[in-house]
Amino acid sequence: MLYPGSVLPAIVALMLVAIIYQPLAGFVICAVCLMVMLLFAHSDVWLKGLKGVTPGIVYLTVIFGAFWLSPYTKISTETGPAEKSFSIYYHFMGLVSPWEIMLATAMLLVLLWKRRKGETLSLGARHGLILIFALYCIAFFVGTLHSGAGLLAYGPTAARRPFIALIPVLSCFACYLLVINTIENRKQLSVIFRLMRWLTVAVILIGLGRLILMVQGVQQGLWFFGLPVVLYDQMVMLYVPIFVIFLQICSGHAVRKWQWAGFALMLFFILFSTRRFNYLLLGAGLLFVYILRPRIRLASRFRWGKKQAVPLAVLVAGSGIAFATITQLRQGVTQAVYSMDMASRIGQKNSGDMRLAEVRNMLRNMEERPYTFVSGFGLGTLWRAIDYQPVDPFTRRLRISRNWYPKFHLPYISMFYRLGTAGTALFLIWFVVRSRALKNGLATVRRPLQPLALSMFIFFLLVFPSVADTFNPTSWTLCGIYLGLLEKMQEFFPKSCPDS
């Protein structure tokens, strides 16, 4: 019998072809996916007998398949050697990307599908993502005022930059709307969860394949950070599975052998990246998992047994051997850990001096326009190196911006520059209220799904405030997907429903 999960192998195969044969094949594949979406949209006959599967679930399957398997994979050559492979974010002729075409088409088809059923498009919870979308639309308007063509022009900001900076926000909100409007019952939500599980397996296999090709010298890495990065954007898709398995380990629940293998590989990919933020996100996430573990009423204490102790010992021993025998890995990890202290000598050598200077320059830029302490400079605006700004530590050369820079390397902090005091305060109020609602809702979800709900909540808690100053839609999009799924879990899998 056919259901959306059944088309996953075909989607995986097509996206792997895109990864290997570069943009032209990727564009053709995206066009084929769009045609499939249109085909399902205009004829419900094709979906008869598929046990309640709707056109919306098919759209969501295609969108998830493209997003999980072919995000950002071509990095700017200014920051290191780039892997020449397809990215769904690539803008053809600087105008539109396959990802934007797919999202816009899926949203249009969902609207038509809803209209045909006599329903309206849901915008989610009353205090949900719609409020943050409205806030960032205001920031977009402020950014256009500060662009080169605006009334408050500041620096050589191109008029199209605020539009580019708004794309991650639009991607986040669009995926959130797709999730809450296409999933209509428990069975469909279960299908999506199975789809995500197999997509995660596919990401791990892609990473393993890349690692083998890199070791053989066939394929170069995605970035220079002591060692080439095996996975770049796709790495953020591994945190929730890691948190789920870690929660099972801490709670004394049985962890299967294939879960241990996946857990080890995912940890290795993050460790192999030798990036501070990855380590901080992983460490903070695991700490939050342990702290919030009693919240979901699983085991209240560790219940160690042979099934938990032996695989964990093998994992620790394997990590120790790799750390001891791979010199570059040892140096990269050690350097990344020590460099978390930005003020230290190692920290300053590894971009700490650049980031500290960015904080000073952020405040100096705002001092030139005092009203921006309230309103911010908005989305997409450039900032000027008023104080001395060290060059990128990995290139040691100035960018083509000639003393004007496109964004800050300051997760969480850069929100203040974009939104100002007023916008930042509104964001934090919304974030606290929404997080409390989500946390209180964790205990209402049926017990077998609580580990997944807690893991998605922790990812949202740690990542969503950090993505205020990026042109990369991946983290934004994943937060929108997880937020929509959390709302659907609370709706369709309350504790009162039967386990069947």
C-alpha positions as CSV (number, residue, x, y, z in Angstrom):
1,M,0.0,0.0,0.0
2,L,1.2,3.5,-0.9
3,Y,1.4,6.4,1.6
4,P,3.7,9.5,1.7
5,G,6.5,7.5,3.5
6,S,6.5,5.1,0.6
7,V,7.8,7.9,-1.7
8,L,10.7,8.6,0.6
9,P,13.2,6.2,-1.1
10,A,12.4,7.9,-4.4
11,I,12.9,11.4,-2.9
12,V,16.1,10.3,-1.3
13,A,17.4,8.8,-4.5
14,L,16.5,12.0,-6.4
15,M,18.2,14.3,-3.9
16,L,21.3,12.2,-3.8
17,V,21.5,12.6,-7.6
18,A,21.2,16.3,-7.1
19,I,24.0,16.3,-4.5
20,I,26.3,14.4,-6.9
21,Y,25.4,15.9,-10.3
22,Q,25.2,19.6,-9.2
23,P,22.7,22.4,-9.8
24,L,21.3,21.5,-13.2
25,A,20.1,18.1,-12.0
26,G,18.9,19.7,-8.8
27,F,16.8,22.2,-10.7
28,V,15.2,19.5,-12.8
29,I,14.5,17.4,-9.7
30,C,12.8,20.4,-8.0
31,A,10.8,21.0,-11.1
32,V,9.7,17.3,-11.1
33,C,8.7,17.6,-7.4
34,L,6.6,20.7,-8.2
35,M,4.9,18.8,-11.0
36,V,4.1,15.9,-8.6
37,M,2.8,18.4,-6.1
38,L,0.5,20.0,-8.7
39,L,-0.6,16.5,-9.9
40,F,-1.7,15.6,-6.4
41,A,-3.3,19.0,-5.8
42,H,-5.7,18.9,-8.7
43,S,-6.9,15.4,-8.5
44,D,-7.9,13.7,-5.2
45,V,-8.6,10.6,-7.3
46,W,-4.9,9.8,-7.1
47,L,-5.1,9.6,-3.3
48,K,-8.2,7.4,-3.0
49,G,-7.6,4.3,-0.9
50,L,-4.5,5.7,0.8
51,K,-6.0,5.6,4.3
52,G,-6.8,9.2,4.8
53,V,-3.7,10.6,3.2
54,T,-4.4,14.1,1.8
55,P,-2.7,16.3,-0.8
56,G,-1.4,18.4,2.1
57,I,0.6,15.4,3.5
58,V,2.1,14.8,0.1
59,Y,3.2,18.5,-0.1
60,L,4.7,18.2,3.4
61,T,6.6,15.0,2.4
62,V,8.2,16.7,-0.6
63,I,9.1,19.8,1.4
64,F,10.6,17.8,4.2
65,G,12.5,15.6,1.8
66,A,14.1,18.6,0.0
67,F,14.8,20.4,3.2
68,W,16.5,17.5,5.1
69,L,18.6,16.2,2.2
70,S,19.7,19.2,0.3
71,P,20.1,22.4,2.4
72,Y,23.1,24.7,2.4
73,T,26.1,22.7,1.0
74,K,28.0,25.3,-1.0
75,I,29.9,27.7,1.2
76,S,31.3,31.0,0.1
77,T,34.9,30.7,-1.1
78,E,35.8,33.8,1.0
79,T,35.7,31.6,4.1
80,G,37.3,28.4,2.8
81,P,37.1,25.8,0.0
82,A,33.5,25.1,-1.0
83,E,32.1,21.7,-1.9
84,K,30.6,22.0,-5.3
85,S,27.2,20.5,-4.8
86,F,23.6,21.5,-5.2
87,S,21.8,23.7,-2.6
88,I,18.1,24.4,-2.6
89,Y,18.9,27.9,-1.4
90,Y,20.9,28.8,-4.5
91,H,19.3,31.9,-6.2
92,F,19.2,31.6,-9.9
93,M,20.3,34.9,-11.5
94,G,20.2,36.3,-8.0
95,L,16.4,36.3,-8.0
96,V,14.7,33.1,-6.7
97,S,15.8,29.7,-5.3
98,P,14.2,26.3,-5.7
99,W,13.4,26.3,-2.0
100,E,11.4,29.5,-2.3
101,I,9.6,28.2,-5.4
102,M,8.6,25.0,-3.6
103,L,7.5,26.8,-0.5
104,A,5.4,29.3,-2.4
105,T,3.8,26.6,-4.5
106,A,3.1,24.4,-1.5
107,M,1.4,27.3,0.3
108,L,-0.7,28.2,-2.7
109,L,-1.8,24.6,-3.2
110,V,-2.7,24.3,0.5
111,L,-4.8,27.5,0.3
112,L,-6.6,26.1,-2.8
113,W,-7.1,22.7,-1.1
114,K,-8.5,24.4,2.0
115,R,-10.8,26.6,0.0
116,R,-12.1,23.6,-1.9
117,K,-13.0,22.0,1.4
118,G,-14.6,25.2,2.6
119,E,-12.0,25.8,5.3
120,T,-9.8,28.8,6.1
121,L,-6.1,28.8,6.7
122,S,-5.2,28.5,10.3
123,L,-2.5,30.9,11.7
124,G,-1.8,28.8,14.7
125,A,-2.1,29.5,18.4
126,R,-3.3,32.9,19.5
127,H,0.1,33.7,21.0
128,G,2.0,31.7,18.4
129,L,4.5,32.4,15.7
130,I,2.2,35.0,14.0
131,L,3.3,37.6,16.6
132,I,7.0,37.1,15.9
133,F,6.3,37.2,12.1
134,A,4.6,40.6,12.6
135,L,7.6,41.8,14.7
136,Y,10.0,40.9,12.0
137,C,7.9,42.5,9.3
138,I,8.3,45.7,11.3
139,A,12.0,45.1,11.4
140,F,12.0,44.5,7.7
141,F,10.3,47.9,7.2
142,V,12.9,49.6,9.5
143,G,15.6,47.9,7.4
144,T,14.2,49.2,4.2
145,L,14.3,52.7,5.7
146,H,18.0,52.3,6.5
147,S,18.9,50.8,3.1
148,G,20.6,52.9,0.4
149,A,17.2,53.8,-1.1
150,G,15.5,54.6,2.2
151,L,14.7,57.8,4.0
152,L,17.2,57.0,6.8
153,A,19.9,55.5,4.5
154,Y,22.9,54.3,6.5
155,G,25.9,53.1,4.5
156,P,25.9,51.3,1.2
157,T,23.1,48.8,2.0
158,A,21.5,47.6,-1.2
159,A,17.8,48.0,-1.4
160,R,17.3,44.2,-1.9
161,R,19.2,43.2,1.3
162,P,16.2,43.6,3.7
163,F,14.2,41.4,1.3
164,I,17.0,38.7,1.4
165,A,17.2,39.0,5.2
166,L,13.4,38.4,5.5
167,I,13.5,35.1,3.6
168,P,14.5,33.0,6.6
169,V,11.6,34.5,8.6
170,L,9.2,33.7,5.7
171,S,10.6,30.2,5.4
172,C,10.1,29.6,9.2
173,F,6.5,30.9,9.1
174,A,5.6,29.1,5.9
175,C,6.8,25.7,7.2
176,Y,4.9,26.4,10.5
177,L,1.7,27.1,8.6
178,L,2.2,24.0,6.3
179,V,2.6,21.8,9.4
180,I,-0.4,23.1,11.3
181,N,-2.7,23.2,8.2
182,T,-1.8,19.9,6.5
183,I,-1.7,17.5,9.5
184,E,-5.4,16.7,10.4
185,N,-5.2,13.6,12.6
186,R,-3.0,11.3,14.7
187,K,-2.3,8.9,11.9
188,Q,-1.0,11.7,9.6
189,L,1.2,13.0,12.5
190,S,2.6,9.5,13.0
191,V,3.4,9.3,9.3
192,I,5.3,12.6,9.5
193,F,7.3,11.4,12.5
194,R,8.3,8.2,10.6
195,L,9.3,10.3,7.7
196,M,11.5,12.5,9.9
197,R,13.1,9.4,11.4
198,W,14.0,8.0,8.0
199,L,15.2,11.4,6.8
200,T,17.5,11.6,9.8
201,V,18.9,8.2,8.9
202,A,19.5,9.4,5.3
203,V,21.4,12.5,6.7
204,I,23.6,10.2,8.8
205,L,24.3,8.0,5.7
206,I,25.1,11.1,3.6
207,G,27.5,12.3,6.3
208,L,29.1,8.9,6.5
209,G,29.5,8.7,2.7
210,R,31.0,12.2,2.6
211,L,33.5,11.2,5.4
212,I,34.6,8.2,3.4
213,L,35.0,10.3,0.2
214,M,37.0,12.9,2.1
215,V,39.3,10.3,3.6
216,Q,39.9,9.0,0.1
217,G,40.6,12.5,-1.2
218,V,37.7,12.3,-3.7
219,Q,35.6,15.1,-2.0
220,Q,36.7,18.2,-0.1
221,G,35.1,19.4,3.1
222,L,32.6,22.1,3.5
223,W,34.7,24.4,5.5
224,F,38.1,24.9,7.2
225,F,37.9,24.7,11.0
226,G,41.0,22.7,11.8
227,L,39.4,19.8,10.0
228,P,36.9,19.9,7.1
229,V,33.3,19.8,8.2
230,V,31.4,16.7,7.1
231,L,27.9,18.2,7.5
232,Y,27.2,21.9,7.6
233,D,23.5,23.0,7.8
234,Q,22.4,19.4,8.1
235,M,24.2,19.2,11.4
236,V,21.4,21.1,13.2
237,M,19.0,18.3,12.2
238,L,20.9,15.9,14.4
239,Y,20.4,17.6,17.8
240,V,16.9,16.5,18.4
241,P,17.7,12.8,17.7
242,I,20.7,13.1,20.0
243,F,18.6,14.6,22.8
244,V,15.9,11.9,22.4
245,I,18.5,9.0,22.7
246,F,20.3,10.8,25.6
247,L,17.0,11.0,27.4
248,Q,16.4,7.3,26.9
249,I,19.8,6.6,28.3
250,C,19.3,8.8,31.3
251,S,15.9,7.4,32.0
252,G,17.1,3.8,32.0
253,H,15.0,3.0,28.9
254,A,16.2,0.3,26.4
255,V,18.4,1.8,23.6
256,R,18.7,-0.5,20.5
257,K,22.0,-1.2,18.8
258,W,21.1,0.8,15.7
259,Q,20.2,3.8,18.0
260,W,23.6,3.5,19.7
261,A,25.3,3.5,16.3
262,G,23.4,6.5,15.1
263,F,24.1,8.3,18.5
264,A,27.8,7.7,18.1
265,L,27.9,8.9,14.5
266,M,25.9,12.0,15.2
267,L,28.1,12.9,18.1
268,F,31.2,12.3,16.0
269,F,29.9,14.7,13.2
270,I,29.4,17.4,15.8
271,L,32.8,16.7,17.5
272,F,34.5,16.6,14.1
273,S,33.2,20.1,13.2
274,T,35.5,21.7,15.9
275,R,33.1,24.6,16.2
276,R,32.4,26.4,19.5
277,F,28.7,27.0,18.9
278,N,28.1,23.4,18.0
279,Y,29.7,22.3,21.3
280,L,27.9,24.9,23.3
281,L,24.5,23.9,21.7
282,L,25.2,20.2,22.3
283,G,26.4,20.8,25.9
284,A,23.6,23.1,26.8
285,G,21.0,20.8,25.2
286,L,22.2,17.7,27.1
287,L,22.2,19.7,30.3
288,F,18.6,20.9,29.7
289,V,17.5,17.4,28.9
290,Y,18.8,16.2,32.2
291,I,17.3,19.1,34.1
292,L,13.9,18.9,32.5
293,R,13.8,15.1,32.5
294,P,11.6,14.9,35.6
295,R,9.1,17.3,33.9
296,I,7.9,14.6,31.6
297,R,7.5,12.0,34.3
298,L,9.8,9.3,32.9
299,A,12.3,7.6,35.3
300,S,13.2,9.8,38.2
301,R,16.7,8.4,38.5
302,F,19.3,6.5,36.5
303,R,18.7,2.8,36.2
304,W,22.0,1.6,34.9
305,G,22.3,-2.0,33.6
306,K,24.4,-4.0,31.3
307,K,22.4,-2.9,28.3
308,Q,23.2,0.7,29.0
309,A,26.7,0.4,30.5
310,V,28.4,-1.7,27.8
311,P,27.5,0.4,24.7
312,L,28.3,3.6,26.6
313,A,31.7,2.2,27.6
314,V,32.3,1.3,23.9
315,L,31.3,4.8,22.9
316,V,33.6,6.5,25.4
317,A,36.5,4.1,24.6
318,G,36.1,4.7,20.9
319,S,36.0,8.5,21.4
320,G,39.1,8.3,23.5
321,I,41.0,6.3,20.9
322,A,39.9,8.7,18.1
323,F,40.9,11.7,20.2
324,A,44.3,10.1,21.0
325,T,45.2,8.8,17.6
326,I,43.9,11.6,15.2
327,T,46.2,14.5,15.9
328,Q,44.2,17.1,13.9
329,L,41.0,16.1,15.7
330,R,42.7,16.4,19.1
331,Q,44.1,19.8,18.2
332,G,40.9,21.1,16.7
333,V,38.7,20.0,19.6
334,T,41.2,21.3,22.2
335,Q,41.5,24.6,20.4
336,A,37.7,25.0,20.1
337,V,37.1,24.2,23.8
338,Y,39.8,26.6,25.0
339,S,38.7,29.3,22.6
340,M,35.3,29.5,24.2
341,D,37.0,32.0,26.5
342,M,37.0,34.9,24.0
343,A,39.3,37.0,26.1
344,S,42.0,34.4,26.4
345,R,45.0,34.2,24.0
346,I,43.6,31.1,22.3
347,G,40.1,32.6,22.2
348,Q,41.3,35.8,20.6
349,K,43.4,33.9,18.0
350,N,40.3,31.9,17.0
351,S,38.0,34.8,16.1
352,G,37.5,36.0,19.7
353,D,39.1,39.3,19.0
354,M,36.8,39.7,15.9
355,R,33.7,39.0,17.9
356,L,34.7,41.3,20.8
357,A,35.4,44.0,18.3
358,E,32.0,43.4,16.7
359,V,30.3,44.1,20.1
360,R,32.1,47.4,20.3
361,N,31.3,48.3,16.7
362,M,27.7,47.4,17.2
363,L,27.3,49.9,20.0
364,R,29.4,52.5,18.1
365,N,27.1,52.2,15.1
366,M,24.1,52.7,17.2
367,E,25.6,55.7,18.9
368,E,25.8,57.4,15.5
369,R,22.0,57.0,15.2
370,P,20.8,57.2,18.9
371,Y,17.2,56.4,18.0
372,T,18.3,52.9,16.9
373,F,18.8,52.0,20.6
374,V,15.0,51.9,20.6
375,S,14.1,50.9,17.0
376,G,17.2,49.0,15.9
377,F,18.6,49.2,12.4
378,G,16.2,46.6,11.0
379,L,16.8,43.5,8.8
380,G,19.6,43.4,6.2
381,T,21.4,46.6,7.0
382,L,25.2,46.8,6.9
383,W,27.3,47.9,9.8
384,R,30.6,49.9,9.7
385,A,33.9,49.1,11.4
386,I,34.3,52.3,13.4
387,D,36.7,50.9,15.8
388,Y,39.5,48.6,14.6
389,Q,37.9,45.4,13.3
390,P,40.2,42.3,12.9
391,V,39.8,40.4,9.7
392,D,38.3,36.9,9.5
393,P,40.8,34.6,11.2
394,F,40.3,31.9,8.6
395,T,41.1,34.0,5.6
396,R,43.2,36.8,7.2
397,R,42.1,39.2,4.4
398,L,39.6,42.0,4.2
399,R,36.2,41.3,2.6
400,I,35.0,43.1,-0.5
401,S,32.7,45.2,1.7
402,R,35.5,47.8,2.3
403,N,34.9,48.4,6.0
404,W,31.2,47.7,5.8
405,Y,30.1,44.2,7.0
406,P,26.8,42.3,6.2
407,K,26.2,40.7,9.6
408,F,27.5,40.0,13.1
409,H,29.0,36.7,14.3
410,L,27.2,37.3,17.6
411,P,24.4,34.7,18.3
412,Y,21.7,36.1,20.6
413,I,23.4,39.5,21.0
414,S,22.9,40.7,17.4
415,M,19.1,40.8,17.9
416,F,19.6,44.1,19.8
417,Y,21.1,45.7,16.7
418,R,18.3,44.5,14.4
419,L,15.3,45.0,16.7
420,G,16.5,47.6,19.2
421,T,15.3,47.8,22.9
422,A,11.7,47.8,22.0
423,G,11.8,44.9,19.6
424,T,14.1,42.8,21.7
425,A,11.8,43.3,24.8
426,L,8.8,42.3,22.8
427,F,10.6,39.2,21.4
428,L,11.7,38.1,24.9
429,I,8.3,38.6,26.4
430,W,6.8,36.5,23.6
431,F,9.5,33.9,23.9
432,V,9.1,33.5,27.7
433,V,5.3,33.3,27.4
434,R,5.5,30.8,24.5
435,S,8.2,28.7,26.1
436,R,6.2,28.5,29.4
437,A,3.1,27.3,27.5
438,L,5.1,24.7,25.6
439,K,6.9,23.5,28.8
440,N,3.5,23.2,30.6
441,G,2.1,21.3,27.6
442,L,4.9,18.7,27.7
443,A,3.2,16.8,30.6
444,T,-0.1,16.7,28.6
445,V,1.4,14.8,25.7
446,R,1.0,11.0,25.7
447,R,4.0,9.4,27.5
448,P,5.7,7.6,24.6
449,L,6.0,10.9,22.7
450,Q,7.2,13.0,25.6
451,P,10.9,12.5,24.9
452,L,10.5,13.8,21.3
453,A,8.4,16.7,22.5
454,L,10.9,17.7,25.2
455,S,13.8,17.4,22.7
456,M,12.1,19.6,20.1
457,F,11.2,22.1,22.9
458,I,14.8,22.3,24.0
459,F,16.0,22.8,20.5
460,F,13.5,25.6,20.0
461,L,14.5,27.1,23.4
462,L,18.2,27.3,22.5
463,V,18.2,28.0,18.8
464,F,15.3,30.4,18.0
465,P,16.7,33.4,19.9
466,S,20.1,32.9,18.2
467,V,19.1,33.3,14.5
468,A,18.2,37.0,14.4
469,D,21.1,38.0,12.1
470,T,21.4,35.3,9.4
471,F,20.5,34.9,5.8
472,N,20.5,31.1,6.2
473,P,17.0,29.7,6.5
474,T,17.9,26.3,7.9
475,S,17.7,26.9,11.7
476,W,14.8,29.3,11.3
477,T,12.9,26.7,9.2
478,L,13.6,23.9,11.6
479,C,12.3,26.0,14.5
480,G,9.1,26.6,12.6
481,I,8.6,22.9,11.9
482,Y,9.3,21.9,15.4
483,L,6.9,24.5,16.9
484,G,4.1,23.4,14.6
485,L,4.7,19.7,15.4
486,L,4.7,20.5,19.2
487,E,1.3,22.2,18.8
488,K,0.0,19.2,16.8
489,M,1.3,16.7,19.4
490,Q,-0.6,18.5,22.2
491,E,-3.7,18.5,20.0
492,F,-3.7,14.9,18.8
493,F,-1.8,13.0,21.4
494,P,-3.1,14.1,24.8
495,K,-2.7,11.7,27.7
496,S,-6.3,10.9,27.7
497,C,-6.1,9.3,24.3
498,P,-5.5,5.5,24.0
499,D,-2.1,4.2,23.1
500,S,-3.3,2.4,20.0
